[in-house]
Amino acid sequence: MKAKHILLPTDFLANARNAIDYAIYLFEKVECVFHILHAFEVGPSNLSSNMGKAKDTRLFRAIKDESERDVKTLVSELESVNKNKLHTFEELSVADSLVNAIGRTSIDKGIDYIFMGTKGSSALKEVFMGSNTVKVIQKIDFCPIIAVPENYDFDIPDEIAFATNFEHIYSEVELVPLINLAKLWHSKIVIVHIDTGKKLLAHQKTARDLLTEMFHGIKYSFEEVNGHANISGAINSYARDNKNIGMIAMVNYWHSFFEKLTKENVIKRVAFSTEVPFLIFPLIEP
């Protein structure tokens, strides 16, 4: 089996470090290359947009040197505490916006998963998170992302809550990021459907039935959840009330069927409020 390539962006704060430590913990049984990425921009956006000129400045060289030094220090620290022979670490210091750096690195390095830290839900924190993790979720729609809540205590995901409304018929390749994680720790996939009071249409029943074929050989079950004013609240409440749920999973479709039906930005709101890691994986349109 070839090594997994895991991208771990960092700003050197505790939140990012928690996501890094969780990724190392989650993949402890797998051969992995962990790419530690720090993206930096020089001064205001007008300077970073004119990167050619910015690279000639003393300020740019100073920031670049600091970034490379900090990444090297972090990698040395990770190597000293992580003696797992299956794991190796690579340093990446990139002069670009966070989203661009993550996008380019994901393609260039063949990244399998991106891990990012999130902050808890509050008006102020949503402003900061909106400019980082949620923006990455919004823009990087071709690579699985795992958002790790601030101060999350590591635990094996005994069950993964896969939230869907059966509007989309998943292909086998789309579900690979979810299935691989479930197989990693023999996790059960709980297919969570939010009951909005409407009966399933024929195509929804087909989508539901096909999932049983996709999850052949994996423990799974179906769960109907209702009684909530919004979809994201229902998903997070279900995970909170069921202690075996160690991860929530949804397909990354920003203007999703959930959103069209409810006018609610479900992925963003789940990311803000989740108390367990949140896997967002790409939708592959025909």
C-alpha positions as a Markdown table, in Angstrom:
| # | Residue | x | y | z |
|---|---|---|---|---|
| 1 | Met | 0.0 | 0.0 | 0.0 |
| 2 | Lys | 1.4 | 3.4 | -0.9 |
| 3 | Ala | 1.9 | 6.0 | 1.7 |
| 4 | Lys | -0.9 | 8.5 | 2.5 |
| 5 | His | 0.0 | 12.2 | 1.9 |
| 6 | Ile | -1.6 | 14.4 | 4.6 |
| 7 | Leu | -1.5 | 18.2 | 4.4 |
| 8 | Leu | -1.2 | 20.0 | 7.8 |
| 9 | Pro | -1.4 | 23.8 | 7.4 |
| 10 | Thr | -0.2 | 25.7 | 10.4 |
| 11 | Asp | 0.0 | 29.2 | 11.8 |
| 12 | Phe | 2.0 | 27.8 | 14.8 |
| 13 | Leu | -0.9 | 28.4 | 17.2 |
| 14 | Ala | -2.4 | 25.8 | 19.6 |
| 15 | Asn | -5.5 | 25.3 | 17.4 |
| 16 | Ala | -3.4 | 24.2 | 14.4 |
| 17 | Arg | -1.1 | 22.1 | 16.6 |
| 18 | Asn | -4.1 | 20.2 | 18.0 |
| 19 | Ala | -5.3 | 19.3 | 14.4 |
| 20 | Ile | -1.7 | 18.2 | 13.6 |
| 21 | Asp | -1.5 | 15.9 | 16.6 |
| 22 | Tyr | -5.0 | 14.5 | 15.9 |
| 23 | Ala | -3.9 | 13.6 | 12.3 |
| 24 | Ile | -0.8 | 11.8 | 13.5 |
| 25 | Tyr | -2.9 | 10.0 | 16.1 |
| 26 | Leu | -5.7 | 9.0 | 13.6 |
| 27 | Phe | -3.2 | 7.6 | 11.1 |
| 28 | Glu | -0.8 | 6.0 | 13.5 |
| 29 | Lys | -1.3 | 2.6 | 11.8 |
| 30 | Val | -0.7 | 3.9 | 8.3 |
| 31 | Glu | 2.5 | 4.8 | 6.4 |
| 32 | Cys | 2.1 | 8.6 | 6.0 |
| 33 | Val | 4.0 | 11.6 | 4.7 |
| 34 | Phe | 2.8 | 14.7 | 6.7 |
| 35 | His | 3.4 | 17.9 | 4.8 |
| 36 | Ile | 3.7 | 20.8 | 7.4 |
| 37 | Leu | 2.6 | 23.9 | 5.5 |
| 38 | His | 3.0 | 27.5 | 6.5 |
| 39 | Ala | 1.6 | 30.1 | 4.0 |
| 40 | Phe | 2.7 | 33.7 | 4.4 |
| 41 | Glu | 1.9 | 37.0 | 2.7 |
| 42 | Val | 4.0 | 40.2 | 2.9 |
| 43 | Gly | 2.1 | 43.0 | 4.4 |
| 44 | Pro | -1.2 | 44.3 | 3.0 |
| 45 | Ser | -2.9 | 42.6 | 0.0 |
| 46 | Asn | -1.6 | 45.2 | -2.4 |
| 47 | Leu | 2.0 | 43.9 | -1.7 |
| 48 | Ser | 1.1 | 40.3 | -1.8 |
| 49 | Ser | -0.8 | 40.7 | -5.1 |
| 50 | Asn | 2.4 | 42.2 | -6.5 |
| 51 | Met | 4.6 | 39.3 | -5.3 |
| 52 | Gly | 7.4 | 39.9 | -7.8 |
| 53 | Lys | 8.2 | 43.2 | -6.3 |
| 54 | Ala | 7.6 | 42.0 | -2.8 |
| 55 | Lys | 10.2 | 39.3 | -3.1 |
| 56 | Asp | 12.9 | 41.9 | -3.6 |
| 57 | Thr | 12.2 | 43.6 | -0.3 |
| 58 | Arg | 14.1 | 43.1 | 2.9 |
| 59 | Leu | 10.7 | 42.6 | 4.7 |
| 60 | Phe | 9.9 | 39.6 | 2.4 |
| 61 | Arg | 13.3 | 38.0 | 3.1 |
| 62 | Ala | 12.8 | 38.5 | 6.8 |
| 63 | Ile | 9.3 | 37.0 | 6.8 |
| 64 | Lys | 10.4 | 34.1 | 4.6 |
| 65 | Asp | 13.4 | 33.3 | 6.8 |
| 66 | Glu | 11.1 | 33.4 | 9.9 |
| 67 | Ser | 8.6 | 31.1 | 8.3 |
| 68 | Glu | 11.2 | 28.6 | 7.2 |
| 69 | Arg | 12.8 | 28.6 | 10.6 |
| 70 | Asp | 9.5 | 28.1 | 12.4 |
| 71 | Val | 8.4 | 25.3 | 10.1 |
| 72 | Lys | 11.8 | 23.6 | 10.7 |
| 73 | Thr | 11.5 | 24.0 | 14.4 |
| 74 | Leu | 7.9 | 22.5 | 14.4 |
| 75 | Val | 9.0 | 19.5 | 12.3 |
| 76 | Ser | 11.9 | 18.8 | 14.5 |
| 77 | Glu | 9.6 | 18.9 | 17.5 |
| 78 | Leu | 7.1 | 16.6 | 15.9 |
| 79 | Glu | 9.9 | 14.1 | 14.9 |
| 80 | Ser | 11.2 | 14.2 | 18.5 |
| 81 | Val | 7.9 | 13.2 | 20.1 |
| 82 | Asn | 6.6 | 11.0 | 17.3 |
| 83 | Lys | 8.8 | 7.8 | 17.0 |
| 84 | Asn | 6.4 | 6.1 | 14.6 |
| 85 | Lys | 8.6 | 4.6 | 11.9 |
| 86 | Leu | 5.6 | 4.7 | 9.5 |
| 87 | His | 5.6 | 8.5 | 9.6 |
| 88 | Thr | 7.8 | 11.1 | 7.9 |
| 89 | Phe | 7.5 | 14.9 | 7.9 |
| 90 | Glu | 8.2 | 17.4 | 5.1 |
| 91 | Glu | 8.6 | 21.2 | 5.6 |
| 92 | Leu | 6.8 | 23.6 | 3.3 |
| 93 | Ser | 7.0 | 27.4 | 3.6 |
| 94 | Val | 5.0 | 29.1 | 0.8 |
| 95 | Ala | 4.7 | 32.8 | -0.1 |
| 96 | Asp | 1.0 | 32.9 | -1.0 |
| 97 | Ser | -2.5 | 33.1 | 0.4 |
| 98 | Leu | -3.5 | 30.2 | 2.6 |
| 99 | Val | -6.2 | 29.0 | 0.1 |
| 100 | Asn | -3.8 | 29.2 | -2.9 |
| 101 | Ala | -1.0 | 27.5 | -1.0 |
| 102 | Ile | -3.3 | 24.6 | 0.1 |
| 103 | Gly | -4.8 | 24.3 | -3.3 |
| 104 | Arg | -1.4 | 24.1 | -5.1 |
| 105 | Thr | 0.2 | 21.8 | -2.6 |
| 106 | Ser | -2.8 | 19.5 | -2.6 |
| 107 | Ile | -2.4 | 19.0 | -6.4 |
| 108 | Asp | 1.4 | 19.0 | -6.5 |
| 109 | Lys | 1.8 | 16.5 | -3.6 |
| 110 | Gly | -1.2 | 14.3 | -4.3 |
| 111 | Ile | -2.7 | 15.0 | -0.9 |
| 112 | Asp | -5.2 | 12.5 | 0.5 |
| 113 | Tyr | -6.5 | 14.6 | 3.4 |
| 114 | Ile | -6.2 | 18.1 | 4.7 |
| 115 | Phe | -6.5 | 18.6 | 8.5 |
| 116 | Met | -7.3 | 22.1 | 9.9 |
| 117 | Gly | -8.2 | 23.4 | 13.3 |
| 118 | Thr | -11.5 | 25.2 | 13.9 |
| 119 | Lys | -12.6 | 27.5 | 16.7 |
| 120 | Gly | -15.9 | 27.2 | 18.7 |
| 121 | Ser | -19.0 | 29.0 | 17.8 |
| 122 | Ser | -19.4 | 32.7 | 18.7 |
| 123 | Ala | -20.0 | 35.8 | 16.7 |
| 124 | Leu | -16.4 | 36.9 | 17.1 |
| 125 | Lys | -14.9 | 33.5 | 16.5 |
| 126 | Glu | -17.0 | 33.0 | 13.4 |
| 127 | Val | -15.4 | 36.1 | 11.9 |
| 128 | Phe | -11.9 | 34.7 | 12.3 |
| 129 | Met | -12.9 | 31.2 | 11.3 |
| 130 | Gly | -14.7 | 32.5 | 8.2 |
| 131 | Ser | -11.4 | 33.9 | 6.9 |
| 132 | Asn | -9.6 | 30.6 | 7.4 |
| 133 | Thr | -11.0 | 27.1 | 7.7 |
| 134 | Val | -14.4 | 27.8 | 6.2 |
| 135 | Lys | -12.9 | 29.7 | 3.3 |
| 136 | Val | -10.7 | 26.7 | 2.6 |
| 137 | Ile | -13.7 | 24.4 | 2.8 |
| 138 | Gln | -15.5 | 26.7 | 0.4 |
| 139 | Lys | -12.6 | 27.0 | -2.1 |
| 140 | Ile | -10.9 | 23.6 | -1.9 |
| 141 | Asp | -13.7 | 21.4 | -3.2 |
| 142 | Phe | -11.5 | 18.7 | -4.7 |
| 143 | Cys | -9.7 | 17.2 | -1.6 |
| 144 | Pro | -11.1 | 15.8 | 1.6 |
| 145 | Ile | -10.8 | 18.1 | 4.6 |
| 146 | Ile | -11.0 | 17.2 | 8.2 |
| 147 | Ala | -11.9 | 20.1 | 10.5 |
| 148 | Val | -10.8 | 19.5 | 14.1 |
| 149 | Pro | -12.6 | 21.4 | 16.8 |
| 150 | Glu | -10.6 | 23.5 | 19.2 |
| 151 | Asn | -9.5 | 21.6 | 22.4 |
| 152 | Tyr | -10.9 | 18.3 | 21.0 |
| 153 | Asp | -9.8 | 15.4 | 23.1 |
| 154 | Phe | -8.6 | 12.6 | 20.8 |
| 155 | Asp | -10.7 | 9.5 | 20.6 |
| 156 | Ile | -11.1 | 6.7 | 18.1 |
| 157 | Pro | -14.2 | 7.3 | 16.0 |
| 158 | Asp | -16.3 | 4.3 | 17.0 |
| 159 | Glu | -19.0 | 5.6 | 14.7 |
| 160 | Ile | -19.0 | 8.2 | 11.9 |
| 161 | Ala | -22.3 | 10.1 | 11.3 |
| 162 | Phe | -22.7 | 10.5 | 7.6 |
| 163 | Ala | -25.3 | 13.1 | 7.1 |
| 164 | Thr | -27.2 | 13.0 | 3.8 |
| 165 | Asn | -30.7 | 13.7 | 2.5 |
| 166 | Phe | -30.4 | 11.1 | -0.3 |
| 167 | Glu | -30.7 | 13.7 | -3.1 |
| 168 | His | -27.4 | 12.7 | -4.6 |
| 169 | Ile | -26.5 | 9.2 | -5.8 |
| 170 | Tyr | -23.0 | 8.7 | -4.6 |
| 171 | Ser | -20.4 | 7.0 | -6.8 |
| 172 | Glu | -17.9 | 4.5 | -5.3 |
| 173 | Val | -15.0 | 6.9 | -5.8 |
| 174 | Glu | -16.7 | 9.7 | -4.0 |
| 175 | Leu | -17.1 | 7.6 | -0.8 |
| 176 | Val | -13.5 | 6.4 | -0.7 |
| 177 | Pro | -12.4 | 9.1 | 1.8 |
| 178 | Leu | -15.2 | 8.1 | 4.2 |
| 179 | Ile | -14.8 | 4.4 | 3.6 |
| 180 | Asn | -11.0 | 4.4 | 4.1 |
| 181 | Leu | -11.4 | 6.2 | 7.5 |
| 182 | Ala | -14.1 | 3.8 | 8.6 |
| 183 | Lys | -11.9 | 0.8 | 7.7 |
| 184 | Leu | -8.9 | 2.4 | 9.5 |
| 185 | Trp | -10.4 | 1.9 | 13.0 |
| 186 | His | -13.3 | -0.5 | 12.1 |
| 187 | Ser | -15.7 | 2.4 | 12.6 |
| 188 | Lys | -19.4 | 2.0 | 12.0 |
| 189 | Ile | -21.0 | 4.4 | 9.5 |
| 190 | Val | -24.3 | 5.8 | 10.7 |
| 191 | Ile | -26.2 | 7.2 | 7.8 |
| 192 | Val | -28.1 | 10.1 | 9.3 |
| 193 | His | -31.1 | 11.4 | 7.4 |
| 194 | Ile | -32.8 | 14.6 | 8.7 |
| 195 | Asp | -36.6 | 14.2 | 8.5 |
| 196 | Thr | -38.0 | 17.4 | 7.2 |
| 197 | Gly | -41.6 | 16.1 | 7.2 |
| 198 | Lys | -41.6 | 15.1 | 3.5 |
| 199 | Lys | -41.8 | 11.5 | 2.2 |
| 200 | Leu | -38.8 | 10.3 | 0.2 |
| 201 | Leu | -39.2 | 10.5 | -3.5 |
| 202 | Ala | -38.3 | 7.7 | -5.9 |
| 203 | His | -34.8 | 9.0 | -6.6 |
| 204 | Gln | -34.1 | 9.4 | -2.9 |
| 205 | Lys | -35.1 | 5.8 | -2.2 |
| 206 | Thr | -32.8 | 4.7 | -5.0 |
| 207 | Ala | -29.9 | 6.7 | -3.5 |
| 208 | Arg | -30.6 | 5.3 | -0.1 |
| 209 | Asp | -30.7 | 1.7 | -1.3 |
| 210 | Leu | -27.5 | 2.1 | -3.3 |
| 211 | Leu | -25.6 | 3.1 | -0.2 |
| 212 | Thr | -26.1 | -0.4 | 1.2 |
| 213 | Glu | -24.1 | -1.7 | -1.8 |
| 214 | Met | -21.4 | 1.0 | -1.4 |
| 215 | Phe | -20.9 | 0.1 | 2.3 |
| 216 | His | -20.8 | -3.7 | 1.7 |
| 217 | Gly | -18.3 | -5.2 | 4.2 |
| 218 | Ile | -18.5 | -2.2 | 6.5 |
| 219 | Lys | -20.7 | -1.9 | 9.6 |
| 220 | Tyr | -23.5 | 0.6 | 8.9 |
| 221 | Ser | -26.9 | 1.6 | 10.0 |
| 222 | Phe | -29.6 | 4.1 | 9.1 |
| 223 | Glu | -30.9 | 6.8 | 11.5 |
| 224 | Glu | -33.8 | 9.2 | 11.0 |
| 225 | Val | -33.5 | 12.4 | 13.0 |
| 226 | Asn | -36.3 | 15.0 | 13.3 |
| 227 | Gly | -37.7 | 17.6 | 15.6 |
| 228 | His | -35.2 | 20.4 | 14.9 |
| 229 | Ala | -35.6 | 23.8 | 13.4 |
| 230 | Asn | -32.5 | 23.6 | 11.3 |
| 231 | Ile | -30.5 | 20.9 | 9.6 |
| 232 | Ser | -27.1 | 21.8 | 11.1 |
| 233 | Gly | -28.6 | 21.9 | 14.6 |
| 234 | Ala | -30.1 | 18.4 | 14.1 |
| 235 | Ile | -26.8 | 17.0 | 12.9 |
| 236 | Asn | -24.7 | 18.5 | 15.7 |
| 237 | Ser | -27.3 | 17.6 | 18.3 |
| 238 | Tyr | -27.4 | 14.0 | 17.1 |
| 239 | Ala | -23.6 | 13.8 | 17.4 |
| 240 | Arg | -23.7 | 15.4 | 20.8 |
| 241 | Asp | -26.4 | 13.1 | 22.2 |
| 242 | Asn | -24.7 | 9.9 | 20.8 |
| 243 | Lys | -21.3 | 9.5 | 22.5 |
| 244 | Asn | -20.1 | 6.8 | 20.1 |
| 245 | Ile | -20.1 | 9.4 | 17.3 |
| 246 | Gly | -16.4 | 10.4 | 16.8 |
| 247 | Met | -16.8 | 12.1 | 13.5 |
| 248 | Ile | -19.4 | 13.8 | 11.3 |
| 249 | Ala | -19.1 | 13.4 | 7.5 |
| 250 | Met | -20.8 | 15.3 | 4.7 |
| 251 | Val | -20.2 | 15.8 | 1.0 |
| 252 | Asn | -18.7 | 19.2 | 0.1 |
| 253 | Tyr | -21.2 | 20.9 | -2.1 |
| 254 | Trp | -21.4 | 24.5 | -1.0 |
| 255 | His | -24.7 | 25.2 | -2.7 |
| 256 | Ser | -26.0 | 21.8 | -1.6 |
| 257 | Phe | -29.4 | 20.3 | -1.7 |
| 258 | Phe | -29.7 | 20.9 | 2.0 |
| 259 | Glu | -29.1 | 24.6 | 1.3 |
| 260 | Lys | -31.5 | 24.8 | -1.6 |
| 261 | Leu | -34.2 | 23.2 | 0.5 |
| 262 | Thr | -33.7 | 25.1 | 3.7 |
| 263 | Lys | -31.8 | 28.3 | 2.8 |
| 264 | Glu | -29.3 | 27.2 | 5.4 |
| 265 | Asn | -25.6 | 27.0 | 4.9 |
| 266 | Val | -25.4 | 23.6 | 6.5 |
| 267 | Ile | -21.7 | 22.8 | 6.1 |
| 268 | Lys | -20.6 | 26.2 | 7.4 |
| 269 | Arg | -22.9 | 26.0 | 10.5 |
| 270 | Val | -21.9 | 22.4 | 11.2 |
| 271 | Ala | -18.2 | 23.4 | 11.0 |
| 272 | Phe | -18.8 | 26.3 | 13.5 |
| 273 | Ser | -20.6 | 24.2 | 16.1 |
| 274 | Thr | -19.3 | 20.6 | 15.9 |
| 275 | Glu | -17.7 | 19.1 | 18.9 |
| 276 | Val | -16.2 | 16.2 | 17.0 |
| 277 | Pro | -14.0 | 16.2 | 13.9 |
| 278 | Phe | -15.8 | 17.0 | 10.7 |
| 279 | Leu | -14.9 | 15.3 | 7.4 |
| 280 | Ile | -16.0 | 17.2 | 4.3 |
| 281 | Phe | -15.3 | 15.2 | 1.1 |
| 282 | Pro | -15.6 | 16.3 | -2.6 |
| 283 | Leu | -18.7 | 15.7 | -4.7 |
| 284 | Ile | -17.8 | 14.4 | -8.1 |
| 285 | Glu | -20.3 | 15.7 | -10.6 |
| 286 | Pro | -20.8 | 13.7 | -13.8 |
